[in-house]
Amino acid sequence: MSVTQFKVEGFNTFYGRSQALRDFGFELKGGEVLCLLGRNGAGKTTALQSVMGTVKPASGQLMLNGENLFGLPAKEIPRRGIGYVPQGRRLFAELTVAENLEIGLQTRKAGREVLDYALDLFPVLKERMDQRSGTLSGGEQSMLSMARAMCVDPLVMMLDEPTEGLMPSAIASIREALVKLRASGVAILLVEQRVDAVLPIADRVAFMDHGRIKAEFGIDEVRNDLSLLHQYVGVSDKAKA
Amino acid sequence: MDIAPYLLLATLEGLVQASVLTLTALGLSVVFGTMRVVNVAHGEFFMLGAVGAWVCAMLMPGPPWLGFVTALIVAPAIVGLLAAAADWAILKRIDYDPEATIISTIGLMYIIQQVVLMTFGPNAQAVDAPFYYTIRFPWFGYSSYKLFIVVAAIVLVFALWRLMKGSRVGLLMRATQYDKDTAQNFGIPVDRVYSGVFAVGAMMAAIAGVLVVPNQQAHYLMGHDPLLLSFVVVIVGGLGSIPGTIAAAVLIGLSDGLLSVFFTPTLAKIASTLLVALVLVFKPEGLFGKATR
């Protein structure tokens, strides 16, 4: 099976007259984790929404395995194999856990084995299948949001702050799932505020500011020079690393 | 005075009214719940169902039930197609903007009214009931057709419930209702869901119109009252809540029947309007509604 090639290039996105993304782009291969770091308002969430097509970029290219997805209706982007874990989880709160997962499965008509794989990564969800998702704990909701995106059977997975507000045990579960997902050949774009959640699993780190990627480093460069974190996102290297 | 016969009659009349109201209001509620569109033309879809039943009765030779059964199939189908076309031609193009959809559905309401007026004239048209059988109670006889309306409404509400809760289409509709953007992130064709929901909502009203026309003559202005009462029901029950809509329709239908028999129909209308005011003041999200999503 060929390795997934995913490339976002020259995205310019506007909210009215305000430009949120400026020539934004990155490249990602299957089995790779790229972490996107940046301060609040840097444009990270807009970047993900622009890729998913729920926010329409004015220009750009969105290439997945040689096919340009740019300009396709928003519903077509996930159908081509791009899974998305939105910020704040965005579960269908009135639907049960099983129904949320079913929504993920129907995207690309994934089979039962995909559901089983997702549930094996988050076994706690097996006990909650008939429970309304809005009544789950924060950690379980995050796991469900990720499991739902995994039910898409994605080639590329984009996650927007999946560990936000979670306890360490839940963060560990999600991190473990990401590692397994990467090992299965999925290309992962991870947006995070928490540098400590990112460093153990990232292959590369891209720093974003004012709607564009300012710099990109291999994970070893960042680990060896934690002052980069301070320089680009203003976090204390001692506190976060 | 023996109150029992009056109470029974008022209850039966209230149940019939509640049944028609449930179907009409459910259509409005499903459309608002999923699309956030306040469809002011909803009463006209009801009227088109009634006029369609009259046209079918006119055109179909043979016994009245033949025209009625034909109307039950053909009228909602045509109204559903018309609603889907209106969604494509109007609502989609204004991006379902809440204010713009109100204005545009007001326009649609007048267009439908005037087309019906120009095509079928201003006269009210009677349609025979599909069957005549009187159920004998100790004090009076009662039309079996009216009780058929109650049964038909229960069956249709159950069918809608199963569609929403037990089918893949219903799952997609509910997901779209809760979060349109996230639904798109999972490949749900929101535009097609909207189109289907608008058609289903209109078909519910049209079926109610077909059912009601043997009791109430078809007329190009007959959509006003069902629209207003549907708004009352949907506001009291909770916008977009199916259980709330059913409960409110039964509450308002029964209270309307009881107050009309024991006092006056005017008092019944005052009571339902007062109920809306009280709900809006003390529980604006409706009796069964959720504050926000």
Chai-1 contact restraints between the chains, C-beta under 6 A:
chainA,res_idxA,chainB,res_idxB,connection_type,confidence,min_distance_angstrom,max_distance_angstrom,comment,restraint_id
A,M52,B,N185,contact,1.0,0.0,6.0,A-B,restraint_1
A,T54,B,D181,contact,1.0,0.0,6.0,A-B,restraint_2
A,T54,B,Q184,contact,1.0,0.0,6.0,A-B,restraint_3
A,A74,B,Q184,contact,1.0,0.0,6.0,A-B,restraint_4
A,K75,B,Q184,contact,1.0,0.0,6.0,A-B,restraint_5
A,K75,B,G187,contact,1.0,0.0,6.0,A-B,restraint_6
A,K75,B,P189,contact,1.0,0.0,6.0,A-B,restraint_7
A,P78,B,N185,contact,1.0,0.0,6.0,A-B,restraint_8
A,P78,B,F186,contact,1.0,0.0,6.0,A-B,restraint_9
A,P78,B,G187,contact,1.0,0.0,6.0,A-B,restraint_10
A,R79,B,G187,contact,1.0,0.0,6.0,A-B,restraint_11
A,Y84,B,N185,contact,1.0,0.0,6.0,A-B,restraint_12
A,R90,B,D179,contact,1.0,0.0,6.0,A-B,restraint_13
A,R90,B,T182,contact,1.0,0.0,6.0,A-B,restraint_14
A,F92,B,A175,contact,1.0,0.0,6.0,A-B,restraint_15
A,F92,B,Y178,contact,1.0,0.0,6.0,A-B,restraint_16
A,E94,B,Y178,contact,1.0,0.0,6.0,A-B,restraint_17
A,E99,B,L171,contact,1.0,0.0,6.0,A-B,restraint_18
A,I103,B,A175,contact,1.0,0.0,6.0,A-B,restraint_19
A,I103,B,F186,contact,1.0,0.0,6.0,A-B,restraint_20
A,T107,B,F186,contact,1.0,0.0,6.0,A-B,restraint_21
A,T107,B,G187,contact,1.0,0.0,6.0,A-B,restraint_22
